[in-house]
Every structure is written in structure tokens, then in C-alpha cells.
């Protein structure tokens, strides 16, 4: 049962961490091929932008077309607006449900008998029979 609690706690911690954080992914494409991506900074380019038009010989009649593109995906905190509002009766129901559900599978320890190591006193005579006092 303790491992179940640890798994649930870890899952809830990751859920809170990822739901309250924002991140961005920067990607660089050459044509339809992903060349580079980065989570922290701008993605590195493939180097096609660095080719200088002056270095291309004038006899070359190839029209250069820029096929590279950059794409950025941003997940902000503003996108996470889904909140669950529970009123007092609903909160009470959920709290009692989870409490009874968790205790349903709780391991019941063996009963502790504090006097099991002691022997009973020696019976010299039956006092109830001598006094003729009987419990009904």
C-alpha cells in the first residue's frame, strides 16, 4: 500500500510540475527534413544562409531558392485554464470516499495481548461456589 501512495504522490508531483511550467521548442527545417531542434535557445541552422551570392560564379545560372524554415512551438501558462471547482458537499464526499477506500485495503495487524506471557493465578478453591454467587 505504501508503494501505491508513493506512485500516486510522484504522479501528482509531475502533474503539478508540468502543468505550471512553460516551455518552447525551436526547430529548423531544410525542405521537409528536420535538421536541428532546441529546447533552450534558437535552433542552429544548416548553413545555407551563409552561402554568399558573390561566391557563386556568374556562369552558374541556378536560381537559388531559400528552402529553409524555422518553426517555434510555445506552451505558455495562459493555455492552462482548466480548473476544477468543487463545492463543500462535493469536497466532503471525495474526502470521505478516498479515506474509506484507502482504509479498505489497510493491513490489519495481529491483535496485541499484553498479558500472554503471564500465567494465571493458582485456583485454590472456587470462590463463586463457596459464596454461592452465580452470574446469570
Helices and strands as residue ranges (DSSP letters): H 2-19, E 23-30, E 33-38, G 48-50, G 53-55, E 68-75, G 77-79, H 88-104, H 127-131
